[in-house]
Amino acid sequence: MEFKFIDNVVPELTINLNALKRTSETYSMLLYQHEGVLAANNQRIGNHADVSQKLTSFFDLLKVTDADLGLIPEYCCPFQILTEIVNDPEKWPSLGKVWVIGMESIQKDQLVAFVAALNPDIINHFDGRVMTGTKNFLDPLIYLFRGTKEGHEKLILLIQFKNHHMGVWSGGDVERDNMIPGKELYILRNNNSSVHLMSVICSEAMNLPAAMDQNVQNSLLWGDVPFLILNPQVNPGPNHQHFLAFRNFVLAAQRTEVIGLNWNNMSKIGTHDLLSSKFSRSGIYTRTTDMGFKNLARVRENHKRGLYYFYYGMDRHAFLLNSKAHAFLFNNTSVNINEGVAAQQMRNGPHLLSTYVFDENDLLQPVVEVSDCHISYLNSVGCHNAFLNDPENCIIEKELLACISTGEIPEKSSKNWSELNNIWSVKSLTNTEINRRITVAEDIDADSTLVRDKYAGLIEVLDAEILNNPDFIPQCLSDLKSETLVLGYSKQRNQDNERLARLQYFRCNLTTLVGEMVRATVCYLGTASDDKIGKIFEVLQGLFDHDSRERDRVVVFYYRNGTYRSKSSESSNGIGDIISGEENSFLK
């Protein structure tokens, strides 16, 4: 890989792209998550069917929204569409905008013909060394934007070719055997200190850490100047260890952000599903300390429109897109802001403004809401908890209920356990990226499904079997034996219109049948060791002050020797069945 700045590739060119500014104002971007059937043979890789109407609709939307950054995934756009755009100045990106377009493959003679047909006034560049390649086709990425050269505004068409073929899975040997590799990666920048924009095409991401040795990093001022890294893909394994390593490598540097964009989860490679996990993992991976975890309005709004939040710890965050929708319009903050005072430099994550899906005529239409599939998932596994299945309930509260009701709470938890960055299910690990959220259920990856199945199974038993049988209710909750108990958070408010569940930091997870909050905390662990039961009990009690009445109304249920048992504060040291108020306990 050879890294080249735009000002070295096209000398004396001046650009001022909005997405590369470091101002406190947000910039807009429109991402296209393509749905199609990928055809791969020795002569080409691209769409199996005609997708011209889909791409035309997207480019029309780019013009209407006037987004600062437009991005299209790999092997997606036919050259016929690009030709129509460059031949009509009315279809060009506006000044300050940049379009990054993953193209269908092209053969050398077709590339020569395409470039020869360009208006001589259009500045174009590609690495001519690819013409000596002996294989069959190239995998191009196009940068399309306007700049100023010699005092005149020009359209710039910069062609970057994929440097490394994909891994040999899902037909990857076709690319290995037939793709002419490129050598150059271009870096767009307004000036030496602006945000630097670089694209790595799909599997190139696996090679980037090795290519960027210390000498390269020094020459690029990696870690000193901000970098926005685009990773357009058609990728059956977006959570493969090499792609996790790529994102970790980029985000290990200060002032970096990754935008990954895959084809959507209805796409196929030939007759087979592209994404066996049904999770494209398109989205934004970023670093910021300014998320504002107490203000959840944006998280909820983004989620409704199809942008799902994951906390990776410290200052790392992922905002992953719904895998079935087709286009997304965002506002986003600069990778690094260097103007204004500290309060004006806050980077609180992307704001999803509009989500689009194709209608029957392949025209993109805005939709108010897209499904995260969690309610259909719960129905499919027979989890009928009323709180989780109610589409009007807050998705963050559902995550809280799933965690506290199944004992998934970190040790040394306190009242702030319910803040977004402390919720166990919202957290993800950079070395696995397992989706542990109950409300993001389109992901059917085996590890993610295992976690979700655990929530659903334990909650169904606790809600439908244990709480419905007064014989299983221990003495510390004896006042509830005659009540019909429901697992969930109450909407009850006090005379000052304050939500009682919120005032209790969402620790009390029971209500009566009429929705009154019950001051008690219960969870069910299924089959568990004595040590685990004791630890979870201590953690749940630790959510309350030592002199709190609710501390003594914590109950951990478990399954042992064919019956449901419990650990509660007033229990004896013996372990016995729970019948008619007789308690059991251990590890006090």
MARDREN-861409 format. One record per residue (C-alpha): residue number from 0; x, y, z. Coordinates in pm, 1 decimal. Last residue first. Layout:
<nodes>
NODE num       c1       c2       c3
NODE NUM        X        Y        Z
...
</nodes>
This chain:
<nodes>
NODE num       c1       c2       c3
NODE 587  -2462.3  -1489.6   5385.3
NODE 586  -2322.4  -1763.7   5163.0
NODE 585  -2640.0  -1969.3   5201.5
NODE 584  -3015.9  -1933.5   5193.8
NODE 583  -3343.5  -2114.4   5216.5
NODE 582  -3688.0  -1993.3   5310.7
NODE 581  -4014.0  -2156.5   5427.1
NODE 580  -4300.3  -1936.3   5308.7
NODE 579  -4541.8  -2211.0   5208.4
NODE 578  -4277.9  -2412.4   5025.5
NODE 577  -3933.9  -2305.2   4915.1
NODE 576  -3720.6  -2617.7   4907.5
NODE 575  -3421.2  -2629.0   5135.2
NODE 574  -3067.1  -2505.1   5160.1
NODE 573  -2958.3  -2429.1   5513.5
NODE 572  -2790.9  -2109.8   5626.7
NODE 571  -3121.3  -1953.7   5725.3
NODE 570  -3300.7  -1696.2   5516.1
NODE 569  -3371.1  -1339.3   5628.5
NODE 568  -3189.6  -1171.0   5340.6
NODE 567  -3315.0  -1380.9   5052.9
NODE 566  -3185.3  -1667.8   4842.3
NODE 565  -3450.7  -1858.7   4653.5
NODE 564  -3556.9  -2200.2   4533.7
NODE 563  -3741.1  -2333.8   4230.6
NODE 562  -3782.4  -2710.9   4213.1
NODE 561  -3638.4  -3023.0   4050.5
NODE 560  -3323.1  -3057.4   4254.4
NODE 559  -3215.7  -2691.9   4218.0
NODE 558  -3342.7  -2400.7   4014.7
NODE 557  -3263.7  -2040.8   4111.9
NODE 556  -3436.3  -1734.6   4253.2
NODE 555  -3245.4  -1433.6   4386.4
NODE 554  -3456.9  -1214.3   4612.8
NODE 553  -3395.4   -854.3   4717.8
NODE 552  -3649.9   -712.7   4962.9
NODE 551  -3402.1   -662.4   5247.0
NODE 550  -3219.0   -394.6   5049.6
NODE 549  -3556.7   -232.8   4980.4
NODE 548  -3578.7   -116.6   5342.5
NODE 547  -3261.9     87.2   5291.4
NODE 546  -3018.9    114.7   5583.5
NODE 545  -2727.5    -29.7   5390.6
NODE 544  -2802.4    183.4   5084.9
NODE 543  -2925.6     -9.5   4784.3
NODE 542  -2758.1   -137.0   4465.0
NODE 541  -2532.2   -346.4   4688.5
NODE 540  -2824.4   -577.3   4760.3
NODE 539  -2820.2   -671.8   4392.7
NODE 538  -2445.2   -733.9   4398.9
NODE 537  -2466.6   -938.3   4717.9
NODE 536  -2741.2  -1158.8   4573.0
NODE 535  -2541.7  -1200.4   4253.4
NODE 534  -2240.4  -1313.6   4452.4
NODE 533  -2436.0  -1563.2   4661.4
NODE 532  -2604.1  -1719.5   4361.3
NODE 531  -2271.0  -1743.8   4179.6
NODE 530  -2100.7  -1917.5   4470.7
NODE 529  -2386.7  -2159.9   4526.4
NODE 528  -2361.6  -2263.1   4163.0
NODE 527  -2635.2  -2188.7   3911.6
NODE 526  -2921.1  -2364.7   3732.5
NODE 525  -3170.4  -2094.4   3642.8
NODE 524  -3048.4  -1750.7   3747.5
NODE 523  -3376.4  -1575.2   3828.4
NODE 522  -3397.0  -1217.6   3949.0
NODE 521  -3602.9  -1018.6   4193.7
NODE 520  -3601.6   -664.6   4328.3
NODE 519  -3876.8   -532.8   4554.6
NODE 518  -4062.7   -210.0   4616.6
NODE 517  -4365.2   -291.7   4401.6
NODE 516  -4464.0    -17.5   4156.4
NODE 515  -4833.9      1.8   4074.1
NODE 514  -4924.0   -118.1   3724.8
NODE 513  -5273.7   -257.8   3774.4
NODE 512  -5146.4   -616.7   3785.9
NODE 511  -4893.2   -516.7   4048.2
NODE 510  -4543.1   -417.9   3947.8
NODE 509  -4197.7   -570.3   3989.7
NODE 508  -3851.0   -456.0   3877.0
NODE 507  -3742.8   -232.2   4164.6
NODE 506  -3386.6   -127.0   4077.3
NODE 505  -3485.3    112.4   3801.0
NODE 504  -3297.7    399.5   3967.8
NODE 503  -3564.8    413.4   4240.9
NODE 502  -3653.2    769.9   4140.1
NODE 501  -3672.6    638.3   3784.7
NODE 500  -3921.0    368.6   3882.8
NODE 499  -4125.5    626.3   4072.7
NODE 498  -4160.6    859.2   3772.9
NODE 497  -4193.9   1214.0   3896.5
NODE 496  -4526.9   1387.1   3840.7
NODE 495  -4488.0   1589.5   4163.9
NODE 494  -4774.0   1391.4   4317.1
NODE 493  -4586.9   1069.3   4245.8
NODE 492  -4579.5    878.3   3918.7
NODE 491  -4660.4    517.5   3822.8
NODE 490  -4519.6    395.9   3490.9
NODE 489  -4409.8     76.0   3659.5
NODE 488  -4113.8   -124.4   3537.1
NODE 487  -4150.4   -492.3   3455.4
NODE 486  -4208.1   -840.6   3592.7
NODE 485  -4573.4   -871.0   3692.2
NODE 484  -4701.9   -985.9   4030.8
NODE 483  -5062.4  -1084.8   4102.4
NODE 482  -5082.2  -1003.5   4472.2
NODE 481  -5184.0  -1238.1   4754.4
NODE 480  -4827.7  -1346.0   4825.1
NODE 479  -4703.0   -990.6   4804.0
NODE 478  -4699.3   -905.0   5175.4
NODE 477  -4483.9  -1214.9   5226.5
NODE 476  -4199.1  -1055.0   5032.8
NODE 475  -3932.8  -1110.6   5300.0
NODE 474  -4101.0  -1445.6   5372.1
NODE 473  -4013.6  -1594.3   5034.4
NODE 472  -4247.9  -1617.1   4729.8
NODE 471  -4232.1  -1964.2   4577.1
NODE 470  -4554.5  -2083.4   4739.8
NODE 469  -4724.8  -1771.4   4602.3
NODE 468  -4698.9  -1916.2   4247.5
NODE 467  -4740.1  -1663.4   3966.1
NODE 466  -4402.8  -1503.9   4035.9
NODE 465  -4221.9  -1832.2   3979.3
NODE 464  -4396.4  -1957.5   3666.9
NODE 463  -4480.5  -1685.2   3415.0
NODE 462  -4249.2  -1399.1   3507.7
NODE 461  -3948.9  -1588.2   3643.0
NODE 460  -3972.3  -1868.5   3386.1
NODE 459  -4021.5  -1628.2   3095.0
NODE 458  -3742.2  -1402.8   3217.6
NODE 457  -3493.6  -1689.8   3237.3
NODE 456  -3568.4  -1816.3   2887.2
NODE 455  -3574.6  -1475.3   2718.8
NODE 454  -3254.9  -1349.5   2876.4
NODE 453  -3067.7  -1672.0   2798.9
NODE 452  -3193.8  -1676.1   2442.1
NODE 451  -3056.1  -1325.5   2393.3
NODE 450  -2710.9  -1428.1   2517.5
NODE 449  -2700.1  -1738.2   2296.4
NODE 448  -2828.2  -1538.2   1999.4
NODE 447  -2529.1  -1306.4   2020.7
NODE 446  -2282.0  -1593.9   2026.5
NODE 445  -2454.0  -1774.2   1737.6
NODE 444  -2490.2  -1466.9   1513.8
NODE 443  -2861.4  -1409.4   1464.0
NODE 442  -2842.9  -1028.3   1470.3
NODE 441  -3189.3   -890.6   1393.0
NODE 440  -3249.2   -888.8   1768.9
NODE 439  -3134.1   -548.7   1880.5
NODE 438  -3365.4   -495.7   2178.8
NODE 437  -3227.7   -777.5   2398.0
NODE 436  -2875.4   -638.7   2360.3
NODE 435  -2574.0   -862.7   2406.0
NODE 434  -2429.3   -814.6   2056.9
NODE 433  -2087.4   -979.7   2062.5
NODE 432  -1818.7   -740.6   1935.5
NODE 431  -1550.3  -1006.7   2002.3
NODE 430  -1215.1   -830.5   2062.1
NODE 429  -1369.4   -485.6   2102.1
NODE 428  -1602.9   -604.2   2376.2
NODE 427  -1958.5   -477.5   2388.6
NODE 426  -2156.4   -295.8   2654.9
NODE 425  -2526.2   -230.4   2604.3
NODE 424  -2617.6   -558.4   2773.5
NODE 423  -2419.3   -477.5   3088.8
NODE 422  -2575.5   -135.3   3145.1
NODE 421  -2306.8     88.4   3292.9
NODE 420  -2255.0    324.2   2997.3
NODE 419  -2628.7    385.6   2970.9
NODE 418  -2687.5    481.8   3332.6
NODE 417  -2889.9    217.9   3517.2
NODE 416  -2597.5     97.3   3730.3
NODE 415  -2572.4    451.9   3868.7
NODE 414  -2735.9    341.3   4193.5
NODE 413  -2442.2    116.0   4264.7
NODE 412  -2264.5   -179.2   4106.0
NODE 411  -1952.5   -321.3   4267.9
NODE 410  -1980.4   -634.6   4053.6
NODE 409  -2134.3   -590.4   3711.1
NODE 408  -2504.0   -674.0   3665.5
NODE 407  -2631.2   -960.0   3455.5
NODE 406  -2844.1  -1119.2   3727.8
NODE 405  -3124.7  -1233.5   3497.6
NODE 404  -3392.3   -987.1   3610.8
NODE 403  -3139.9   -703.2   3648.6
NODE 402  -3010.4   -741.0   3294.1
NODE 401  -3334.0   -798.8   3102.2
NODE 400  -3510.9   -520.4   3292.2
NODE 399  -3231.9   -274.0   3223.5
NODE 398  -3228.7   -358.2   2852.8
NODE 397  -3606.1   -311.6   2842.1
NODE 396  -3564.9     21.7   3018.2
NODE 395  -3325.6    128.3   2742.2
NODE 394  -3577.9     27.7   2473.9
NODE 393  -3847.0    245.2   2630.7
NODE 392  -4191.6     88.9   2629.1
NODE 391  -4432.3    165.4   2344.8
NODE 390  -4356.9   -156.8   2154.5
NODE 389  -4490.6   -364.0   2449.3
NODE 388  -4333.4   -710.0   2427.9
NODE 387  -4064.3   -645.3   2687.9
NODE 386  -4314.7   -515.4   2943.3
NODE 385  -4574.7   -785.8   2880.4
NODE 384  -4335.9  -1077.4   2922.5
NODE 383  -4449.0  -1332.6   2666.2
NODE 382  -4122.6  -1513.5   2590.0
NODE 381  -4224.4  -1795.2   2358.1
NODE 380  -3908.5  -1814.3   2148.4
NODE 379  -4066.9  -1674.7   1830.8
NODE 378  -4268.0  -1415.8   2022.1
NODE 377  -3953.0  -1273.7   2177.5
NODE 376  -3785.7  -1260.1   1834.9
NODE 375  -4083.2  -1082.8   1678.5
NODE 374  -4060.2   -828.5   1959.5
NODE 373  -3684.5   -783.5   1917.7
NODE 372  -3687.0   -742.6   1539.6
NODE 371  -3512.9   -399.7   1539.8
NODE 370  -3796.5   -278.9   1320.0
NODE 369  -3774.1     44.9   1125.5
NODE 368  -3953.7    368.5   1208.9
NODE 367  -4074.6    687.3   1043.8
NODE 366  -3992.6    578.6    690.4
NODE 365  -3850.5    790.8    410.2
NODE 364  -3892.1    658.1     53.3
NODE 363  -3617.8    553.2   -185.3
NODE 362  -3750.8    463.6   -529.1
NODE 361  -3710.7    108.5   -653.6
NODE 360  -4063.3    104.7   -798.6
NODE 359  -4197.7   -131.0   -530.7
NODE 358  -4069.0    105.1   -262.0
NODE 357  -3707.9    121.2   -149.4
NODE 356  -3632.0    202.5    212.0
NODE 355  -3514.4    526.4    370.6
NODE 354  -3410.7    639.5    717.4
NODE 353  -3402.1   1002.6    822.1
NODE 352  -3226.8   1225.3   1075.8
NODE 351  -2987.8    984.2   1248.5
NODE 350  -2786.0   1193.2   1493.2
NODE 349  -2423.0   1091.3   1528.6
NODE 348  -2231.4   1103.8   1856.6
NODE 347  -2200.2   1352.0   2142.4
NODE 346  -1884.2   1530.0   2027.5
NODE 345  -1841.3   1834.9   2249.5
NODE 344  -1626.6   2112.9   2103.9
NODE 343  -1865.6   2395.9   2187.8
NODE 342  -1840.9   2330.4   2562.5
NODE 341  -1461.7   2328.8   2533.4
NODE 340  -1439.2   2672.5   2372.1
NODE 339  -1452.6   2737.8   1998.9
NODE 338  -1254.3   2577.6   1719.5
NODE 337  -1039.5   2264.9   1716.3
NODE 336  -1297.6   1988.7   1669.0
NODE 335  -1182.2   1633.0   1603.7
NODE 334  -1364.5   1365.9   1405.9
NODE 333  -1610.1   1636.6   1308.4
NODE 332  -1962.1   1595.1   1438.6
NODE 331  -2229.0   1397.3   1261.3
NODE 330  -2569.4   1470.9   1113.5
NODE 329  -2708.6   1167.7    947.9
NODE 328  -2917.2   1051.3    650.1
NODE 327  -2956.7    674.6    616.5
NODE 326  -3025.9    460.0    311.9
NODE 325  -3137.3    102.9    242.3
NODE 324  -3302.3    -45.9    549.8
NODE 323  -3248.2   -416.0    631.0
NODE 322  -2935.0   -415.3    844.6
NODE 321  -3040.2   -150.1   1093.9
NODE 320  -2727.2     51.5   1144.8
NODE 319  -2465.8     22.5   1417.7
NODE 318  -2347.3    311.7   1633.8
NODE 317  -2029.4    199.3   1806.4
NODE 316  -1855.1    371.5   2095.0
NODE 315  -1511.1    408.6   2245.4
NODE 314  -1419.5    663.3   2514.8
NODE 313  -1377.4    437.0   2817.8
NODE 312  -1566.0    120.4   2725.6
NODE 311  -1708.5    -33.5   2410.2
NODE 310  -2059.3    107.7   2448.9
NODE 309  -2307.1     -0.2   2183.2
NODE 308  -2582.3    215.4   2028.9
NODE 307  -2825.5    110.7   1758.9
NODE 306  -2924.3    329.1   1463.7
NODE 305  -3248.2    217.6   1296.7
NODE 304  -3495.4    505.2   1308.5
NODE 303  -3638.3    401.8   1645.9
NODE 302  -3285.5    348.8   1776.7
NODE 301  -3175.4    699.0   1677.0
NODE 300  -3471.4    849.6   1861.8
NODE 299  -3405.4    641.1   2173.0
NODE 298  -3034.0    722.8   2177.6
NODE 297  -3113.9   1088.6   2107.8
NODE 296  -3349.5   1115.0   2403.4
NODE 295  -3114.9    928.2   2637.7
NODE 294  -2956.5   1221.8   2815.4
NODE 293  -2779.6   1084.9   3124.1
NODE 292  -2508.1    919.9   2916.7
NODE 291  -2378.6   1246.7   2774.4
NODE 290  -2157.6   1102.9   2497.2
NODE 289  -1875.8   1354.7   2541.5
NODE 288  -1571.5   1133.3   2601.1
NODE 287  -1535.9   1054.4   2232.9
NODE 286  -1394.2    781.2   2011.9
NODE 285  -1576.9    639.0   1713.2
NODE 284  -1714.5    341.9   1527.0
NODE 283  -1992.3    436.9   1286.8
NODE 282  -2216.9    188.7   1114.3
NODE 281  -2264.4   -109.1    888.8
NODE 280  -2248.9   -422.4   1099.3
NODE 279  -2442.3   -612.1    830.5
NODE 278  -2627.5   -829.4   1081.5
NODE 277  -2830.9  -1113.2    924.0
NODE 276  -2584.0  -1361.4   1082.7
NODE 275  -2563.9  -1564.4    759.5
NODE 274  -2491.5  -1245.1    570.5
NODE 273  -2453.1  -1281.6    194.1
NODE 272  -2735.2  -1532.3    173.2
NODE 271  -2675.9  -1795.2    -92.9
NODE 270  -2816.0  -1816.9   -448.6
NODE 269  -2544.6  -1605.6   -609.1
NODE 268  -2399.8  -1401.7   -326.7
NODE 267  -2716.3  -1267.1   -168.9
NODE 266  -2853.2   -947.7    -24.9
NODE 265  -3140.9   -929.2    223.3
NODE 264  -2901.3   -836.7    502.9
NODE 263  -2782.3   -511.3    350.3
NODE 262  -2456.7   -451.9    165.5
NODE 261  -2180.0   -322.0    393.0
NODE 260  -2072.8     22.1    510.0
NODE 259  -1811.6     80.4    779.0
NODE 258  -1744.0    434.0    899.0
NODE 257  -1436.2    449.1   1119.7
NODE 256  -1330.2    740.6   1341.8
NODE 255   -995.4    869.7   1463.5
NODE 254   -871.1   1152.8   1684.8
NODE 253   -626.3    951.5   1898.6
NODE 252   -491.1    624.3   1767.0
NODE 251   -611.1    294.0   1911.3
NODE 250   -930.2    351.6   1714.5
NODE 249   -761.5    260.5   1386.9
NODE 248   -596.1    -53.1   1521.3
NODE 247   -910.1   -164.9   1703.4
NODE 246  -1114.2   -126.0   1386.1
NODE 245   -862.4   -330.6   1189.1
NODE 244   -836.6   -598.3   1460.5
NODE 243  -1214.6   -639.2   1459.2
NODE 242  -1195.6   -673.8   1080.8
NODE 241   -928.7   -942.5   1113.7
NODE 240  -1129.1  -1125.3   1381.5
NODE 239  -1427.9  -1163.2   1150.0
NODE 238  -1722.3   -948.1   1260.1
NODE 237  -1793.0   -824.0    905.8
NODE 236  -1794.5  -1180.9    769.9
NODE 235  -2006.4  -1193.6    452.9
NODE 234  -1858.2   -861.7    333.3
NODE 233  -1949.5   -641.1     41.9
NODE 232  -1759.4   -351.3    177.7
NODE 231  -1700.9     23.8    206.6
NODE 230  -1451.2     95.3    489.2
NODE 229  -1413.9    470.1    535.6
NODE 228  -1149.1    605.6    772.4
NODE 227  -1182.8    959.8    909.2
NODE 226   -841.1   1066.3   1039.3
NODE 225   -758.2   1351.4   1278.9
NODE 224   -399.0   1483.6   1286.5
NODE 223   -147.8   1375.1   1551.0
NODE 222   -237.4   1006.8   1580.8
NODE 221   -104.1    933.2   1233.1
NODE 220    116.5   1221.3   1121.9
NODE 219    110.2   1056.2    776.0
NODE 218    490.1   1032.9    753.3
NODE 217    514.2    914.6   1113.5
NODE 216    249.3    649.6   1061.9
NODE 215    427.7    527.2    750.7
NODE 214    757.7    498.3    938.5
NODE 213    587.1    324.5   1230.6
NODE 212    429.8     59.6   1012.5
NODE 211    100.6    126.4    840.3
NODE 210    101.5   -164.5    597.5
NODE 209     73.4   -421.5    877.5
NODE 208   -228.2   -247.7   1034.2
NODE 207   -391.3   -191.0    691.9
NODE 206   -386.7   -549.4    566.0
NODE 205   -715.5   -672.6    713.3
NODE 204   -883.2   -346.1    615.9
NODE 203   -791.5   -417.8    256.1
NODE 202  -1067.3   -679.7    286.4
NODE 201  -1342.2   -423.4    225.6
NODE 200  -1194.9   -121.5     45.2
NODE 199   -986.9    103.8    267.3
NODE 198  -1084.5    467.4    231.6
NODE 197   -894.7    768.3    366.5
NODE 196  -1014.5   1112.0    477.3
NODE 195   -780.9   1344.4    671.4
NODE 194   -947.8   1597.4    901.9
NODE 193   -776.9   1932.0    861.1
NODE 192   -423.8   2012.5    983.9
NODE 191   -225.6   1983.5    659.4
NODE 190   -499.1   2137.3    448.0
NODE 189   -837.8   2045.8    302.5
NODE 188   -748.7   1678.9    318.6
NODE 187   -811.0   1372.5    103.3
NODE 186   -584.0   1071.9    145.9
NODE 185   -545.7    837.0   -148.0
NODE 184   -451.5    472.2   -118.3
NODE 183   -225.4    349.4   -399.1
NODE 182   -111.3      0.9   -504.4
NODE 181   -389.1   -158.4   -703.8
NODE 180   -443.3   -529.7   -739.8
NODE 179   -568.3   -680.9  -1066.8
NODE 178   -853.1   -908.6   -960.7
NODE 177   -889.0  -1250.3  -1128.0
NODE 176   -757.6  -1531.8   -908.7
NODE 175   -801.7  -1370.9   -568.9
NODE 174  -1136.5  -1219.3   -662.5
NODE 173  -1274.6  -1554.7   -773.4
NODE 172  -1108.2  -1723.8   -472.9
NODE 171  -1328.2  -1516.3   -246.2
NODE 170  -1631.6  -1719.2   -345.2
NODE 169  -1790.0  -1725.7     -0.1
NODE 168  -1450.4  -1768.2    166.3
NODE 167  -1098.1  -1717.9     30.6
NODE 166  -1016.6  -1394.7    206.3
NODE 165  -1066.6  -1079.3      3.3
NODE 164   -818.6   -950.0   -251.6
NODE 163   -565.0   -681.3   -165.9
NODE 162   -497.3   -338.0   -317.7
NODE 161   -847.0   -231.0   -421.7
NODE 160   -824.2     41.4   -682.1
NODE 159   -858.6    416.2   -624.8
NODE 158  -1004.4    639.7   -893.7
NODE 157  -1016.7   1017.0   -836.9
NODE 156  -1268.3   1218.4  -1034.2
NODE 155  -1235.3   1590.8   -963.7
NODE 154  -1487.7   1838.3  -1102.2
NODE 153  -1323.8   2177.1  -1147.2
NODE 152  -1371.3   2533.7  -1025.7
NODE 151  -1121.0   2769.0  -1188.2
NODE 150   -853.7   2984.0  -1024.9
NODE 149   -563.9   2769.3  -1136.6
NODE 148   -727.5   2467.1   -976.6
NODE 147  -1029.8   2481.0   -750.4
NODE 146  -1207.3   2174.4   -621.6
NODE 145  -1524.0   1975.8   -674.1
NODE 144  -1593.6   1620.2   -562.2
NODE 143  -1613.5   1260.1   -683.8
NODE 142  -1398.5    994.0   -518.2
NODE 141  -1439.8    663.7   -699.6
NODE 140  -1356.9    318.8   -565.3
NODE 139  -1247.0     61.9   -821.2
NODE 138  -1214.1   -320.4   -812.1
NODE 137  -1011.9   -406.0  -1122.7
NODE 136  -1056.7   -686.1  -1376.2
NODE 135   -901.5   -977.3  -1564.8
NODE 134   -550.0  -1054.2  -1451.5
NODE 133   -232.1   -957.8  -1633.5
NODE 132   -170.2   -624.1  -1467.0
NODE 131     32.3   -375.0  -1671.0
NODE 130   -261.3   -134.2  -1683.6
NODE 129   -259.9   -121.3  -1303.8
NODE 128     55.1     91.1  -1325.5
NODE 127   -152.9    380.5  -1449.9
NODE 126   -248.9    480.9  -1095.0
NODE 125   -566.3    679.5  -1137.3
NODE 124   -643.8   1045.9  -1184.2
NODE 123   -917.2   1261.4  -1326.7
NODE 122   -965.2   1634.5  -1365.8
NODE 121  -1279.5   1707.2  -1562.9
NODE 120  -1228.5   1980.6  -1825.9
NODE 119  -1138.8   1719.9  -2086.2
NODE 118  -1495.6   1586.1  -2061.2
NODE 117  -1461.2   1213.5  -1993.8
NODE 116  -1485.8    970.7  -2286.3
NODE 115  -1118.5    874.6  -2269.9
NODE 114  -1155.3    786.3  -1900.4
NODE 113  -1440.4    543.3  -1966.0
NODE 112  -1272.2    388.2  -2272.1
NODE 111   -947.9    326.2  -2083.0
NODE 110  -1139.7    174.9  -1791.4
NODE 109  -1333.1    -51.8  -2026.9
NODE 108  -1006.3   -169.7  -2182.0
NODE 107   -868.5   -248.0  -1836.2
NODE 106  -1172.8   -437.4  -1710.8
NODE 105  -1412.1   -287.6  -1456.4
NODE 104  -1556.9   -415.8  -1131.9
NODE 103  -1875.8   -262.9   -996.1
NODE 102  -1812.8     65.1   -821.7
NODE 101  -1795.9    169.3   -458.2
NODE 100  -1862.9    541.3   -464.6
NODE  99  -1728.0    804.4   -228.4
NODE  98  -1912.2   1130.8   -291.0
NODE  97  -1763.4   1453.1   -158.4
NODE  96  -1939.4   1782.2    -93.6
NODE  95  -1778.6   2127.1    -51.6
NODE  94  -1898.9   2254.7   -388.8
NODE  93  -2208.9   2065.5   -492.3
NODE  92  -2189.7   1708.0   -615.9
NODE  91  -2250.8   1676.4   -989.1
NODE  90  -2595.4   1599.5  -1128.7
NODE  89  -2657.1   1942.9  -1281.4
NODE  88  -2312.9   1915.8  -1444.2
NODE  87  -2446.3   1630.3  -1662.7
NODE  86  -2187.8   1404.0  -1828.5
NODE  85  -2028.4   1316.8  -1493.8
NODE  84  -2357.6   1184.3  -1360.8
NODE  83  -2461.6    979.2  -1663.1
NODE  82  -2115.2    822.5  -1675.6
NODE  81  -2139.4    728.5  -1307.2
NODE  80  -2469.1    550.8  -1371.6
NODE  79  -2325.1    356.6  -1667.3
NODE  78  -2026.4    265.0  -1451.9
NODE  77  -2254.5     40.6  -1243.8
NODE  76  -2251.6    111.3   -866.2
NODE  75  -2227.9   -167.0   -608.1
NODE  74  -1900.5   -357.6   -606.9
NODE  73  -1807.8   -198.5   -269.5
NODE  72  -2043.3     14.2    -63.6
NODE  71  -2179.7    362.3   -142.5
NODE  70  -2094.2    671.7     63.4
NODE  69  -2214.1   1030.8     34.5
NODE  68  -2053.1   1304.3    243.2
NODE  67  -2167.8   1666.9    269.7
NODE  66  -2530.8   1576.3    206.0
NODE  65  -2715.4   1802.9    -36.9
NODE  64  -3040.0   1635.4     75.6
NODE  63  -3193.8   1668.9   -271.9
NODE  62  -2866.3   1595.1   -452.6
NODE  61  -2787.8   1286.7   -248.3
NODE  60  -3149.5   1176.8   -286.0
NODE  59  -3113.8   1190.0   -664.5
NODE  58  -2794.7    986.5   -627.1
NODE  57  -2986.7    725.9   -429.9
NODE  56  -3274.3    709.9   -676.1
NODE  55  -3032.1    669.0   -965.5
NODE  54  -2864.3    386.0   -776.8
NODE  53  -3192.2    201.9   -729.6
NODE  52  -3304.4    264.4  -1086.0
NODE  51  -2974.1    136.5  -1225.9
NODE  50  -2989.1   -189.6  -1034.0
NODE  49  -3006.1   -425.5  -1333.0
NODE  48  -2950.9   -780.5  -1214.1
NODE  47  -2651.7   -991.9  -1105.6
NODE  46  -2476.0   -693.4   -955.3
NODE  45  -2100.1   -681.7   -965.3
NODE  44  -1787.6   -888.3   -995.5
NODE  43  -1646.0   -938.4  -1342.6
NODE  42  -1463.3  -1160.9  -1592.2
NODE  41  -1370.7  -1472.0  -1392.4
NODE  40  -1708.8  -1487.1  -1224.6
NODE  39  -1888.0  -1317.3   -939.5
NODE  38  -2252.1  -1209.1   -925.7
NODE  37  -2370.6  -1026.2   -614.8
NODE  36  -2747.0  -1023.8   -568.2
NODE  35  -2880.5   -694.0   -441.9
NODE  34  -2965.0   -469.7   -152.2
NODE  33  -2729.3   -175.6   -105.9
NODE  32  -2678.1      7.0    220.8
NODE  31  -2639.6    367.9    103.8
NODE  30  -2503.3    619.7    353.8
NODE  29  -2592.5    989.0    342.8
NODE  28  -2374.8   1225.5    541.4
NODE  27  -2426.4   1563.8    701.1
NODE  26  -2172.9   1786.2    875.3
NODE  25  -2205.6   1923.2   1227.3
NODE  24  -2084.8   2270.2   1325.3
NODE  23  -1806.7   2284.0   1584.2
NODE  22  -1549.3   2330.9   1310.3
NODE  21  -1280.8   2080.7   1223.8
NODE  20  -1353.0   2068.6    852.9
NODE  19  -1310.0   1744.8    661.9
NODE  18  -1679.2   1668.3    608.1
NODE  17  -1728.1   2018.3    465.8
NODE  16  -1475.6   1968.4    186.3
NODE  15  -1256.8   2270.1    113.1
NODE  14  -1037.4   2175.6   -182.1
NODE  13   -749.8   2354.9   -353.5
NODE  12   -557.0   2176.4   -629.0
NODE  11   -205.8   2299.1   -701.6
NODE  10    -81.7   1943.7   -753.6
NODE   9   -329.1   1657.7   -810.9
NODE   8   -166.8   1344.7   -662.9
NODE   7     54.1   1537.9   -420.7
NODE   6   -231.2   1758.1   -297.3
NODE   5   -452.4   1448.8   -268.9
NODE   4   -210.0   1288.7    -23.9
NODE   3    -66.7    951.1   -116.4
NODE   2    -38.6    631.0     87.2
NODE   1    125.5    343.3    -97.7
NODE   0      0.0      0.0      0.0
</nodes>
